[in-house]
Amino acid sequence: MEQPALYLKKNEDRRLRQGHLWIYSNEVDTGRSPLAGFAAGEQAQVFSHDAKPLGMAYVNPHSLICARLYSRKAGQALDRSLLIHRLNIALSLRQRLFEQPSYRLVYGESDGLPGLVVDRFAEVVVVQITTAGMEWLKDAIIEALDKVLKPRAILWRNDSSSRQLEGLESYVETAAGELPEQLVLEENGVRFEVPALGGQKTGWFYDHRSNRQQMQQLCKGQRVLDVFSYMGGWGIQAAVAGASAVSCIDSSGPALDQLEHNARLNGVTERVATIQGDAFEALKALRAERERFDLVIVDPPAFIKRKKDVKNGIEAYRRINQAAMQLLGKDGLLISASCSFHLQREVLRDQLHQGARHLDRQLQIIAQGHQGPDHPVHPAIPETDYIKCLFSRVASL
C-alpha cells in the first residue's frame, strides 16, 4: 500500500538533514499536502520542497510536532517487523551495559522509536506511549515485545501529561500476562521493589543510575539527607554503601512506605528514617532544629516543565539548594540534580554558586553527572539530553 506524501516548505528540511526527527506544523507545505488530510498516527513519506525523499514519518495533524521521522528509508513501514528489529538493537546495547535485566530498554527517538518508552523490571516490562503514531501500533508493540523478551507481563502506563498534546486519552492497564503486585529491580547492586500500578512515570527513575553509583563512593560513615527521596533510589543506596544515618524527605506517604519496605529488603532499616512533608518546609524545620548533615542530595521533580516556567523554576532551584546548603556541616557535600530540559547546566551551576555566596561559603564542583547509558543521547536532538547532576563541596571560608 502506497503511503501519502508530506511535503515541507522551502529550506525547512535543514534540521532533518542534520539528523533531527521532528517536523513542526509550520514547516509543512500545506498547499501540496494539507495536514487536515491525514489521520492522527498515519504514516507518510516525507519530501523536501524540491521533492527529494527525506524518509518516513507518522503524522498527527493536531499536534505542534505534526510528524516524527522513524526511518530514512523511503517506503519503510513502521510495523511489527521493524519494531522487533529496533527492539533487538536496543536490547543488545543494554545487555552489554548491565548484568541485571533492570533498565530502560527503549528511550524514544534515541532508539529509533519516537513516542515509545519501555522500562524493564526483570520479567515485567512497563510501556509508555506518548504519540498517536505509536498508539496506532499497540498490538504490534505487544507482539514485538513478546517476540524479543517473552515477558511475564506487559503494563501500559499511558498516563503522562504529554499525551494530551497528541489528543490521546490517559489510562493504565495490563496489556498482557499476569501482573505482579510489585515490580522487582536491581540497581548498583541494591534491590528494590515498587508497586506495579502506583508511583510516578513507569514506577522508577533509571536515569540517575550512574550518578547514584558515584554517590555511593562518598557515603561511608556519613550522615546523609535525601530530599525528594521518592522510594529510596538515592537514600537506600547511600545506606547500603555505608552511610551512618540517612534521612529521607518526601511529600508522598505511600512513597515513603515503599522506601521503608526497600530499607527492610536491604537490611538497613535501623539507619534509615523518613520525614513526610513539603521539602521546603521540612528543610526549614530541620534548620530550626539545628540539624547538620555531611551529605545532602537534592533531586527534585522538574521545576521547569515549559519555557514559560523558566524564571520561577530557576528561582525554585536556587531556593531549594540554598536551603540544603544551610544544613551542611563545615565541609559538607551537596549533590544537586535537575531533570528540567529547559534548565541549562551552567544555569544550575550559577544558582548553586549564588546560594553558596549568599551563605558566605565556597562552592567547589568536584564532579558532573549525566543520565545513565540506558538513556542514550541522540546527538542531533538536544531534547534527549536532560539530566544534570553536580557534585559539590560546600566549604566554610
N, C-alpha and C positions, 0 to 999 in steps of 0.2 A: 504494500500500500504506500503510495507516494505521500510524503509529508508536505504540509503547506509551507509557504515561504514567508520569512520575516526579513524585511529589508531595513537597513539602517540609513540614516541621513548621511550626507557627505561629511567625511572626516570623523564620524562617530565610531569608527572601527579601531581607532588607535589603541585604546585601552585593552580591547580584546586581543589585538595582535601582540601586545606586550605581556599577555598571559592572564589577565583578569577574566572572570567568568560571568560577570553581571552585566545586564543590559537594562538601562533605565527607560521609562516610558517616553521621555522627551528626546531620546536618541533614535527612536523608530520613525521611519518614513511611513507615516500612517496613510499617505495618499496611495502608496503602492501596496501596503499591507496593513489595512485597518485593524487595530487591536480588537475592536468590537467583533471582528470575525473569528476570533479564537476563543475556544472554551478554556476555562481555568484548568491548567495542567496539561494541555495539549502539546504534543511535541512538534517541532518545526525546524526546517533548515534555515540557517541564518546566512544572509548575504550582505556584503558591503554595498555602498551606493552604486558602485560600478559593476555589481552583480558577481563579484568574486566570492566563492563559498568560504565561510568562516567556521562552520561546524554545525553541531546540533544543539538545540536547547529545548527546554519546556517553557511554556508561556503561561502567564497569568495576567490578563488584561486589566485586572482590578488592583494590581499592586504597583507601587512605585518602582520596585525592581521587577520589571514586567517579564523578564526572561533570564534564565540561567543556563549557561553552556554546560553540557555534560560530556561532550565529545568533539574533537576537531575533525573527525572523520565524517564526510558527507554521507548522509543516508543511514547512519548508525542509529538503531533504535535503542532506547533505554528500556530493557526488558529483563526477564529472568536470567537469560544467558549473560548479559553484561553485568548485572548485579552480582552474580556468582563470581565472575572474573574479578571484579573490583573488590569484592569481599575477600577473595583468596589473596590478592595482593596486599590488602590491609592486614590480614591475619599473619602473613609471612613476616611483615615488619614487627608486629607486636610479639610474635614468638621469638624473634631474635633479641628483643629488648628485655623480656620478662620471663622468669621461670614459672610464675604462677599465673593462671588464667583470670587475672583481675586487672582490667584496663579499659580504656576507651578504644573500642575496636574500629569505629568509623567516626571520623571528625569532618563531616560535611565536605566542603569544597577541597580541603586538603587531601582527601582520599578519593577525589573524583566523583563524589556522590553528594552534590549540593542539596541541602534541605534534609539530610539524614544524619542522625547521631545514634550510635549504638554503643552502649556500655555493657561490658561482660562481667558477670559475677559468677565465675566458675561455670556451672551448668545452666545458668539462667542468663538471658540477655534482656536488657531493657532498651526499648527503642523510642526515639523521639522523631517525629516528622514535623517540619516547620513550613513546608511549602505545598501548594496544591499539586505540583508535578509529582512529588513523592507520594502524596495521598492517593493519587490515581493508581499507584503501584503497590498498595498494601498487600495484596495477595501474593504478588511476585516477591516482595521482600520477605514474607514469611517462608515461602518456598526456598528462596535462596539461602536464608539463614539456616534452615533445616538441612539443606544440602551440604553447606560448608561446616557447620558446627554440630548439628544434631543436638540442639539444646534440650534440656528437660522442660523448659518453659520459656515463652516469649511474652513480655509485657509491653503494651503500648502505654507510654507516659506522654500522651499528646495533650498536655495542658499548659504549655508555655504561652506567654502573652504574645509572642511573635506570630502565632497562628491567626490572631485577629487581623493582622495586616494582610493576610492572604485570604481572608474571608472564610476561615475554617473554624469549625466547632471544636471545643475542648472536651476531652474525655480521657479516662484512664480505664483500661480493661485488659484482661488476659487475651492474648492473641492465639496462643497455642499451648498445649500441655497443662500440667498441674502446677500452679504457682505456690511455692512455699511461703510461710509467713515471714521468714527472714531471708534476706539476701546475704550471702557469705562472701567475704573478700579478704585478701591479704595484701598489705601494703608495707613495704620496707621491713618485712619480717614480723609485722604486727597483725593480729587477727581482729576483724571487725564483723559485726552483724548489723544490718539496717533493715527496717521494716519495708517489705516489698511494695506496699501500697501507700506508705506515708513518706514524709520527708520532702526535701526540695529537689528540683530537677529530676535526675534519674535515681536519686537516693544517696548519691555520693559525689564528691568532687575529686576526681582523679588528677585534676590539672596541677595541683601543688605537690605531687608525689616527690619530685626531685628536691623541692625546697624543704619539705619535711625531713627528707633524708639528711640534708645538710644541717638542719636544725638539731638533729639527734646528736651531732658531734659537739654541740655547745651546751648540752643539758646536764651532764653528770654532776651530781651534787648541788645543783642549782635550784633555787625557788622560782617557779615558773607561773606566769599568769597568761592564760589563753583567753583572749577577748573575741567574741563571736565564735564560740567554740563548736557550735552545731553538735555533731555526735561524737566528737573527740578525735578528729583526724590529726590535729596538732597535739592536743593535750595528752592523749593516751600514748602517743608515740614518744612524747617527752618523758612521761613516767617510765615507760619500758626502757628508754635509753639511760635511765638512772637519775632523773631529777629527784631531789629530796622531797619536794612537795609541788603539786600542781593544782591551781585554782582555775576553774573554767566558768566563764560568763556567757550566758545566752538567754534570750527572751523567751525561748520555747521550752515549756515544761516537758513535753514529750521528747524533744531532742536531748535534754539533759538526763531524762530517764534512760534513754538508749545509751547515752555516754556512760552512765554508771554501769549498765549492763556490759558494755565493752571493757570497762575497767575490770570487772569481775572475770571476763573471758581471759584477760591477760595477767591476772593476779596482781594488780596494782591498786586495788580499792583503797587501801589504807593511806595511800599517798595522793589520792585524787579527791578534791572537793568541788562542789558546784555552787554557783550563785545564779539564781534566776532573776532577770530584770533587764531593763534598758541599759545598754552598755555605757552610755554617757553618765547616767545616774549611778550605776554600780561603781564606776571608776571614781566618781566624786565621793561616794560613801567610803570607799577604801582609803582614799586620800585623807578624809576626815578622821579615820581610824589610825592614821599614820602607818599604814601597811607599806612594806617595801619588798621588791622582788629583784632577783638577779637577771631575769629574762622575761620580757613581755612580748607576746605575739598579738598583732592586730591584723586580722584578716576579715574585713567587713564585707557584707554584700555590696553590690555595685551602688555607690552613691551617685554615679553619673550614668543614667541609662540612655539619655538622649542629649543631643547637643545643647538644648535649652537648659539642661540641668548643670552645665559645666561650672558656672560661677558658684552656685550654692554647694555643689558637690566638692569643689576644691576646698572651700571653707570647712566642710564637714571632715575631710581628710586631715586638715591642719588641726582642728579641734580634738579629734579623737587621738591623734598621735601625740599631741602635746599633753593631753591628759594621761596617756600611757607613760610618757617620759617622767611625769611627776611622781610616778610610783616606782621608778627605778632607783636602785641603790647607787652609791657613789660612782661605781664603774660598771653600770649595767648595760645589758644588750637589748636592743629593740629589733624585732623582725616585723616589718611593715609591708603589707601586701595590698594589691588592688587588682580587681577583675574588671575595672571600668575601661573599656577600649578608648573612650574619649579623654582619659587622663594619661597624658604622656609621662614617660618615666622621669624626665627631667623636672616636670612639674611636681610630681610626688617627692622627688629629692629636695626640691626647693621648699616645699611645705614642711618637711622634716627639719630642714636647716633653720627655717624661720621659727619653728616651735622650740628647737634647742636654744637658739639665740635669745628667745623671749625668756627662757628659764636660766639664762646665763650659763649654758652648758655647751660643750663642744661635741659636734656630731662627726664621727669617723665611719664612713661606709666601708665595711670590710668585705662584702660580697654582694653580688646582684644575681637574683634568680629569675627564671622564666618558667613557662609552662612545661610540663613533662613531655617526653618524646612520643607519647601516645596522643599528643595534640600537636602534630607537626604543623609548622608554619608554611603556608603557601607563599613563596617569595613575591608573587605579583598581587597578593591580596592582603593588605595590611590588616584588614578586619580579623584575620585568623590569628593575629599576634596580639593577645590582650592581657596576659598575666604579667604583673610587675611584682617583684619582691626584693626589698632592700634589707640587708643585714647590717646593722649599725651598732657601734659602741657609742654610748652617750656618757661622756666623761665630765666630771666637775672640773672647772678651770682653777 
